């Protein structure tokens, strides 16, 4: 079995050794998904969907064989109620017989069934079954595609927000969905903590401040008490965010309000028409959508008109809903809206007097009855709306994800979160006698409000292999299991015998249990430990003075940071023999033990299951991509055929197409176009992608000569102009080059070119002029609807040959003049004056000024 800690926390262990080029942040809500991409060079903002919207409906669905996402998937529920899946967050790791599953069936028209793992799966109308992790994985993969389109590269690392009350089972399900989507879990962050990061990004806290993050979402309401402090001032100061308390209600939120409002609409319909709409899935799906719309209207108005055409039984539904009626229907839960705030303050050991502000977030915080409940519980002056209610969580998550990477420079914000559940270790006590009853011992290891990113070492006096169970004392969600995992520790007997041979004193077993930053608990390692008797002189002296004594029964709690927590061994004196040095090392009194993890209740997906799901999603993606390519090929062929048919229209007589084509060509082309359009209508639905392209190629083969003539007519003047330009430039160069060559020869100076080279260029020029003159004359007699006798490509190629020949000579460097040394005359006398050889410098001076070199160096 896999190790949950290793699977989900490796990013934290090696965070400073690996740099993440891009970080995707996802705020996955029951109703909406918000995402943000952190990438160097890309502006930091909300990721837009394909419709340029800043949030995406948390829905996936099918319209026949077409898979849809977002609003498109949500809107088809009225037509395909069993193929549109929304509010899937409720079903994450939810056992089939849990209250969460039962509640989901009240709000959704989807077909729910039991999965092989005992959780919940969903079935499409045509019988295909999908696990919740696969359906959410599809949504994550959709967001991943949007991010990659923006980034221009693959995106792998993702940080996802989760409610603080999510159990390990639910967090495992989120991580499994991430892996199914082809992403890698960088971290999970509690949504209240993410909002706190966003709040602190542009603020400093000279004195410590406590704030309550009140997050009213669709599926629940959460309140998080956060302490903000700043170390130092200015940009160099680090901000500390420490979660002090959490309160929540998993049963009230925007979805429950929608459900109650739909009940009002159901009663209106049933009362008016004496028919029960509950048995009509399409009608129930339409009313669910209508309830959300009416709720939004009632948030700003006292009354809303509800109208649904052909709701059910061919009946058009119309009703007026008053806000007072809606609020009366929710009166029994009104007191619960603000209770998470008082629960969070009690958890933190604080009162409202200690709180600077209550920061409202979440889409449901705009609902008047929720705002009224908060105002009644909190002074009006403490209520703050200074964060974006919809986007604060995802922006904070993105900033926190960026802080885990060295690729980004962000404000130094350190986060310390807490766990909301009591986590205990359960194990059997070793029997004291053969007749003694087996006792179960439960030890609290991480009480509620324990800091995440910590570890605790448990000590056991055992002589045989044993099992250690990690469980929640009370998970607070009916139907969810309490047993998290079981760690079987083996190799104990052999390890203790090994230590005894070394002179061990009272050997024990130590197991390290960790609570990761993302809220996962696991047994990280286990080892047998004992004080080993050291008979060496150093050891006796050490024992004489009491050095190195420690209790093997102590328990410790040490922060589990990304840096190594292993303490280095003390220096060993160099005069101790090598064998004796080995016995003084820390490893000499420690023997590692084997740990096998197993899941007793709701297991996460196995590696094989995730691989199979990933392949299943890839197959769906491939089929959709193939279908898209087929549609593109069909649309391309259809558009092309209609364009050619318009060109063949007899009402257009003087078009370039008509002028460049012959009657026989147009007739053949028209016949083929007509045949292909008929084939497209009759057999297009069953055709393969390649057939569409083959049909287009046949028509294009008939059109291509006509198009080629037109293109040649358009390109001919420019090609001719270029050819004539190089003829003129070459002739000008030759005239001046020949003149310079003659002048340099007369002056006895070296030349850049030889006469043979110039004559070679002249030959190339004459050949080009002769060819151009001959074929241009021939082309003048060619009609527009006839194939050209001279191709512009050949004209350009021949002109290029002349150009290269000319440039090769133009770019030639001027050779340096050879220096002449004056010969000494026998009659020279040592008494000659300096002015005697004056003629020699004059001759040299004249040679340094050659005749004019006016040949063009550049054209």
N, C-alpha and C positions, 0 to 999 in steps of 0.2 A: 504494500500500500504506500501511497505517496506521503511525504511529510508536508502538511499544510504550511508550516512555517517556511520551509525551503521554497515551496512553490510560489508563495506570495510575498516573501520578505527579502528575497535576494537583492531586489533593487535597493533596499535600505542598507544591506550589509556592504554593498560595493558601490554606494552612491558616489563616493569621491574618487572611484577608480574608473568609472565609465561616464562618458559625456553623452547626453542625449541631444541630438541635433534638433529634433522637433518633439513637442509635447502636446498631445491632444487632451483637452479637458471636456468631460461630459457631465452635465447635471441631468440625471435621468429621473424624471418625475412620472407620476401616474398619468398625468394628462399631457405634459409637454416635455420635450427634450431641448436643452440649450447646450451649445458647444462652443468652444473657443480653441484656437490654434496658436501655440507659441512657437515661432520659428524666427531665427535671425533674418532680418530684412523684410519680414512681413508685419504690417501694422497689427498691433494687439487690439483685437475687437471680437465681437460675436461672429461665429461662423454662419454665413447665410446659406439657406437651402437653395434648391434650383429655381424657386420662385422668388428669390431675394427676400425671404422672410427671416426674421431673427430668431424664431423658435419653430420647432417641428412637432407636430402632433405625435404623441407616443403610440402610434398605431402601425400595424402591418396587416395587409389583407390581399385577397385575390379577387380579381374580376375575371371570372372564368379561368383562363390560364395565365393571365397577366398579373404579376405581383406588383402591389402598390405600397407606397410608404406615406407617412405623414397625413396631411389633410385629405389626400385622395383616398387613402385606405380608410380613414374615419368616415368619410362621406358615403361610402358604398354600403355601409351597414344597413341602410334602409332598403336596399335591393338584394344584398347578399348577407343576411344577418349571421349566417354561420361561417362566413369567410372573412369577417373583419374582426381583428383582435386588438383590443385596447385595454387600458388599466391593468396591464400584465404585472406591474410592480407588486400587486397584492399577492400574486401566486409564486413569488420567488421562494423556493424551498418549502412552500406550504404543503404539508401532508394533505392527502386527498380528503381525510375526514376532519380537517381543521376548520375553525371558525372563519379563517381567511378565505378558504375555498367556498364555504357556504355563502359568505357575503358576496363573493365574486359572481356567483350564479344569480344573485338578485339584481345586479347592475348590468350584466352582460348577456347577450343572446348567443354566445359561443357555446359549442358542445364541449363539456368538460369530462375527462375520464382519468382514470388512475394510471400513472406511469409505472414501469417495471421497478423503479426505485422507491415507490410508495408516495411520490409527490404527484403533482397535477400536470396533465398534458391536455392538449386541445386537438379536436378533430375537425377537419374541413368538411364541407358538405359532400365532397366527392370521396371521402373516406381517408384521405391522407392525414397522418397524425404527426404532431410536432410537440416537442418538449418546450417548456417555458424558456429554458436557457437558449434553445435554438431560435425561437421567435425574437427574443430580446437581442440575441447575437446578430440576427438579420438587421435589426435597427442600428446596432453599433457599427456593423459593416457598412450600412448606408451612410452614416455620419463619417466613417473612415474614408469612404470614397469622396465625399465633399471636401474633407480636409486635404486629401491628396491632390485633388484638382486645384486647390488653392496653393498648396505648398510646391507643387510640381515635382514631387518625389514621394517615395513610400513613407507612410506614417505607421509607427509601431507602438510607441509608448503612450499610455493613456492613464489619466487620473480621473476617477469617477466619484461623484458625491453619493453618499448613502445617509439615511437617517441614523442618528446616534443609537436608536434602540434596535437596529438591525443585529440579529444574533449571528453567531458564526455560520450557521446554516445558510442564512440569507446572504451573508458576505461571500461565502463560498460560491453560491449560485451566481452572484454578480461577476465574480472572477472567472467562473466557468463560461459565462456568456461572452466575456471579453476575449477569452482564448478561442472560443468557437468562431468569433468574428475575425480572427487572425491578428488580434492585437496582443500587447503585452502589458500586464498590470504593473504600472509604476507605483501606484498607491491608491488606497481608498481613503477618502477624507469625509468626516461627518459634515453634513451640509451647514449646520450652525457655525462650525469652526471655519468653513470656507467663507461664509459671509463675514465673519470677524476679520479674516485676512484681507478681504476686499475693503472693509471699513478702515483698517489700520494703514492701508497702502498710502494714503495721502494725508495722514494725520500723525502728530507726535503727542506724547503724553508726559509732560514734565512731572506730573504727579500721578500715582496709580489711579486708575478709574475702573469701575465696574459697570458693565452694560449688560442688558438682557437682549439677546437676539431672539425675537419672536417670529417664528417661521410658520405661517399658516399655508399649508399646501393642499393638494387635492386629496391625498390619502390619509393625512394626519396633521396634527399641530405639535410643534416642538418649540421649547424655550430653552435657551442655553445662556447661562450666566458666564461671562467672560471678563477676566481681569486684563487690562492693558497697561503695560509699563514700558518706559523707554530708558535705555542705558545711554547716558550722554546726550548731547544735543547735536543738531545739524544732521548732515547726511551720514556721518560716521556712527551715529547712535543706532543701536539695535533695538527693535521693538519686541517685547515679550508678550505673547498671547497665551494665557493659561485658562483653560476651561475649569470653572469652579463648581458648576452644578448643571444638571440637565433635568428637565421635566417634559413629559409628552403624553399625548393621548392618541392611540393608534386607531380609534374608531370614529373620530369626528374630523371633518375637513370638508373641502369643496365637493368631493364625490358624494358624501352623505347628504349634503344640502341638495345636490342634483337629484339624488334618489328620492328624497322627500318631496321635492317639487314635482317630480314625475308622478308620484303617487297622487298629488292633487290633480294633475292633468288626466290621469287614469280615471279617477272618480268623476271628473267632469264629463269625460266621454261616455263611461258606462252609465252614468245617471241620465244623460240626454238621450242616448240611443238604445238603452236596454240591451247592450251587448258587452260581453267581457273581452276587452282587448288583450288581456294577459296571455291568451292562447295564441296570439298572432305575433310571431317573432319580428316580422317586418314592421308592424305597427309599433311594437315596443322599442325597436331600435330607432324609429323616427321620433318617438316621444322622448327618448333619452337625449337625442340631439337637440330637440326643441326645449327641453328643460334647461340645458346649458345656456341656450340663447336667451330664454326668458329670465334666468337668474342674472345674467349680465345686464339686462334692461332694468330689472328691479333694483340693481345696485345704485342706479342713478334716478329712478322714477318710482312713484308710489303705485303705479299700475302698469301692466304690460298686456298687450293683445297677443294671443297665441293663435296661429293659423297654420294648419298642415293640410295640404291638398291630398285627397284620397288616402287618408291615414290608414284605414282598414275597412274591409267590407264595402269598398267603393264609397266611403263616407268622408266628406270633407269636414275637418274638425276646426271649430272656432270657439274661443273662450277668452274671457278677461280675468286675469289673475292679479289680485291686490297684494302689495307687499305685506300688509298686515296679516292676510291669510297665510302667506308663506312663513312669516315669523311665528305665528301661532302654531303651525305644524312643527316648528323646531324649538318650541319653548322648553321641552324637557331636556334639551342638550345645551341650552344657552349658557348655563352656569359652568359648563365644561370647557368653553372656549378659552377662558382666561386661567383656568386651573393649572395648566403647565407652567405658568409664570410663578405661581406660589410654590409649586413643587420644586422648581429649579432653585428658587431662593432658599427653600428649606434644605435642599441637598447641599447648597453652598454654605449654609450656616449664616445667611445674610438676610436683611430686610430691605424693603423698598427705600429706606432711609440711606442705605449704602449705595444705591443705584443712581448713576448719572442719567441714563436714558434707557428707554425700551425701544429698540430699533425694529420697526415692522418690515417684514419681508414675506415673500410668497404671494402667489396670485390671489388666494382667498382672503388675504388681509385687507382687500378692498371691499369685501362684503360688509354692508352697513351693520348687520347684527353682530358680526365678529368685532368690528371696530367699537361698537357700543359696549360690548362685554369687556374689552380691554380698557376702555376709558373708565368704566365703573370700577375696575380693579386697580388701575394705576392713575396717578394724577395726570391730568391733561398735559401739564408742562413737561412731563417726563417722556411723553410719546414722541418718537422721532421717525421721520420718513426721509432720512438722508442717505439711503442706499437705493439702488434700482431693485424694486421688489422682485422682478423676474430674472435679472441677470447677475445679481451680486454673488450668488453661490458659484456659478460657473466661472466668473472672472476671478474670484478668490481662489478657486481650485486651480485655475491655470497659473496664477501667480505662485501658488505653493508648489505646483509641479515644476515650474521654471526654477524655483530656488533649489530644487534637487539636482539641477544640471549646471555645470560650469560654463555652458554656452551662453548663459544669460546673466546680465547684471541687473539685479533687482534689489529693492530695499531689503535690508537685513531684518527679516521677521522670523522669530523662533516661535514654534507652536508646541504647546503641551496640552494634549487631550486626555480624556478620562474614559473609562468603561462604565456602563450604566448597570451592569449586572453583577451579582455575587457569583464568583466562580470558585468552585471547591474541588479538591482532590479526594477521591473515594477509593479505598483499598481495604482488603481484608487483613485483619491483624493476625499474626502468626499464632497458632494455637499453643497454649502453655502446657497442654497435656493431651493425650489421645482422647479423653472424654470431654474436653472443653468444647463449648459451642463456638462456632466461627463468628467473630464480631466484625462489623463493618465500621471503619473509621472514616469520618468526613472531616477534612481539614480545609478551612478557608485559606485560599492562597492569594486570590485577587478580589478583595471585597469591592462592592459597588463604589464608584468614584476613584478606583485605583488608576494611577497614571499609566498611559500606554507607553510602549517602548521600554518596559522594565522586565526583569526576570527575577525569579525566586528559586533558591536551591532547597530541596527537600531532602532530609536525611532519614534513612531507614536502616534498622538493625535486622538485616535479613541474611539467611544462609542459602536460600534457594531462589529460583526464578519466581517472579511475581508480576502482577498486572496493576497498573495505576490508571484509574478512570478520571477524566476531567469532565465536569458537569456544571450546569447552572443550578443554583439552589432554587431559584424561581424565575422562569423566563418571562412570565407575565403575558404570554400569548397563548390562549387556549388551543390545544391541539398540537402545538409544537413540542418536540421532545426536549428533555433536559440533558441527556447524555451527549457530550460533544464528541469525544473520541476515547479510545483505550490504548494505552501504551504498554506493551508486554516487554518487560526488561529481562533479558536472558543472558546466560554466561556467568551468573553470580557465583555459583559453587566453585567453578574453575578459577575465577578471579580472586576469590577469597583464599583459596589454596595457594595461589601464586604469591599473594601478599604474606601469607603465613610463613612460607618458605623464606621470605626475606626478613623475617623477624617482626611481623606486623603486630601492633597492639590494638585490640578491639576494632577490627575492620568493620566498615559500614558501607552502605550504598547511598550515593548522592545522585539526585536527578534534578536537572535544571528545567524549569517550566518558564516559558516566555509569553509575554503579552505584547505583540508587535504594535508598531505605530498605526497599522491599519485595523487593529482590533482583533487579530487572530491569536488564539492561545494554542500552544502545543508543547510537547515534551521535546526539548531540543537535544539533550544528550544525557547520558547516565554513565557513572563510573563507580568502581569500588575504590574506597579510600581508607587509608590507615596510617598512623604514625609508625614509621619503621625504625626499629632499634638500630642505632649506629654504634658499633663496638670499636670504631677507630678512635685514636687519641683525640682528634678534633671533635668527634661526636660525644665522647665522654666529658670533655671540657665544656662543650655546649650544653649538655644535660646538667652538669654540675652548677652552672650559673643560670639554669632555667631557660636557656634560649630555645626558641622554636616550639615551645609547647602551645598547643591549641586544642580546643574542644571539637570533637568530631560530630557533636550533636547540634551545633549551632546552625541557624537558618539565616540567610542574608537576602536582601533585596537590592539589586544593583541596576542602575539605568542601563538599558540595552541600546547603546548608541551605535552609530555606523563605524566608529573607530574601535579598534580592538580593546576588549576589556581584560585580556589576559595579562597578568602582572609578570614582569620579567624575573627570572631567578636571580638570587644574589650572586656576586662574583665568588668563584671557587679558588681557594688558595692554590698556587702553582706547585706547592711542594707535596700535595696529596697525590698518591698513585692514581693512574687512570681509572682502574676498576673501582676505587673508593670514591673518585669524583662522580662516577655514574650513579652511585647509591645516594648521593646527596642532592641529585636533581629532583625537581618537583615530580617528574614523571615516575620516579622510583617508587612513590607511595600511591600511585594512581594506575588503575587498570580499566580501560574503556569497556563498556558493556554494550550489547546489541539492543536496539529498540525497534520493535515492530508496531506500527500504528494501524489501528483498525477502527471502523466506524460502526457503532452499534445500532444507530437509529436511522437518521437521514444522511446517507453518504453523499459526498460531492461526486461529480462525474469522474469516472476513471480516465486514465490517459487514452485507453482504447476507445471509450465512448466519445471523448472530445475529438479524437482524430476522425472517428466515423461521422460525427456531426459536422466537422469542418469540411470533410469531403462531400457530404450531402449538400451543404450550402454552396460549395464550389460548383457542384453539378448544376444546381439551380441557377447560379450566376452564369455558367457557360451556356445553358439552354436559353436563358434570357438574352445573352449577348448574341447567340446565333439567330435568335428570333429577331433581334433588333437589326442585325446585318441583313436578314432576309427582307424586313420591312423597308430598310433603306434602299436595297437593291430594287425592290418592286416600285417604290416611290420614284426612284431615279429613272427607271425605265418608263414609267407612266408619264412623268413630266417631260422626258425627252421626246417621247412619241407625239405628245400634243404640241410640243414646240415645232417639230418638223412638219406636222400636219398644218400648222398655221403658216409656215413658210411656203407650203405647196398650194395655199389658198389662191384660187384664180382671181379673186378680187384685188390682189396685189400684183400688178403687172411690171412695175419698174423697180422692183427691189433688187439689191445686189445678188440675192440668191437666184432670182429668175434670170438675171443678166449673165450669171456665171454658170448656168446649167443648160443642158440640152433637153429637148422635149422627151426623148427616149429615157433619159436619166430620171426626169421627174416622174414619168409614168411608172417606171420600175420601182422607184422609191415610194411612191404613193401606194402602190399595190402591197409592198412589203409592210408599210406602216399600218395599213388597214388589216392585214392578216395578223400582225403582232398584237394590235389592240383587241381583236376578236379573241385571240389566244389568251390574252391577259384576263379578259372578263370571264372566259369559260374555264380555264385551267389554272389561273393565277394562284388561287387559294391552295392548290395542291402542289405547286411547283417548288423546286429546290432553289436555293440562292444562286447557284451557278447557272441555272437556266435563264434567270432574268438577265444576267450579264451576257450570256451567249446570244440571247435575242437582241440585246442592244448592240452587240458587236456586229451582227449581220446588217442591221440598219445603218450603223455608222460606216460600214464598208462601202455602202452605196452613196452615202452623203459625203464621205471624205474627199473624193476628187473635186467636188463642187466647192467645198470649203477651202481646199488647197489652192484652187485657182484664185479665189477671192483674196486669200492671204498673200499669194504671190503678187497680185496686182497692187495690194497695199504696200508691200515691202519693197517692190522693185525700184521706185524712185530713190529711196534712201540708199539701197545697195549700189545703184548706179552712181549716185553722188559720191559715195565713199571711194569707189573704184577710180573715178575721174580725179578726185582729190589727191589720191596717192600717185596717179600718173603725173599730175602737175607738180607736186612736191618733189618727185624723183627727178623730173626733167630740170627743175630749177636747181636742185642740188648738183646734178651732173654738170650743168653749165658753169657754175661757180667753182666746182671741184677741178674741172679741166683747166680753168684759168689759173687757179692756185698752183696746180701741178706744174704748169709751164713756168710760172714765175719762180717757184721754188727751185726748179731745175736750173734756171738761168743764174740764180743766186747761189747755187751749190748747197742748198739747204735740204734737209730730209723732209719727206712728205708723209702725211698720214696714210695716203693710199698709193697703190701702184696703178699704172695705167691699165694693167690687166684686170684689176679689181673693178675699176670704173667701167671698163668695157663690158665686164660680166654683168654689172648692174644695168648698163644700157641695154644689153641683150634681153634681160628679164623684163625691162620696161617695154621694149618693142613687142615682145611676145604677148605681154598683157594687153597692150593697146590694140594689137592686131586681133587678138581673140575677142576683146570687148566690142570692137567695131563690128566684126563679122556677126556675132550672135545678137547684138542689140538690133542690128538691121533686120535679122530674121524675126526677132520677137515683135517688131513693129507690125508685121503682117499677120500676127496671131490674134484671133478674135477672143473676146472675153470668155466665151463658153467653151473654149478649146484649151487643152493642156499647154502650159508654157514650154517653149523649146529651150529656154535658159532658166536655170533655178537660181534663186537668190542665194542659196547656201553655197553654190559653186562660185558665184560672183564674189562672195565674201571670202571664200577660201583662197581664190586666186589673188584677190587684193591683199590678203594677209601675207601671202608668199612674197609679194613685192615689198610690202611694208617691212617685213623682217630682214629682207636683203638690204634695204635702205638703212634701217636702224643699225644694222651691224657695222656699216661704214661710218655713219654719223657719230656713233658713240666711241669711235676709235680715238685714243689719246694722241696728242701731238708728240712725236718723238723728240727727245732732247738733242740739241746740236752737239756734234763732237768737238771737243776742245783741241785746238792745234797748238803744238809747242814750237816756238821759234828756234831755228837751228843757229848755233854759234858759228861766226865766221872766223877763219884763221887769223885774219889781220886785225882782229879786235884787240884793243890795247886796254890794259887795266886803268889807264889814265883817262879813258873816255868819260865824258860828262854824262850825267843822268838823262840829259835831253836827247841823246843820240838815238835811242830806240823808240822815240815818240811815235813813229809811224805804226808800230805794232799794236799798241792799244787802240789806235783809231780804227785799224782793220778789224780788231775784235769787237769794238763797239758797233761797227757797221753790221757785223754778222749777227749781233744780238737783236737787231731790228729787221726782221725779215719782211718781205713784201706783204701786202694785205692778205689776211686769212678770213675772207668773208663768207666762206661756205657755212651753211647752217649747221650749228651743233645740235639744235633742237628743231623739231617741226611743229 
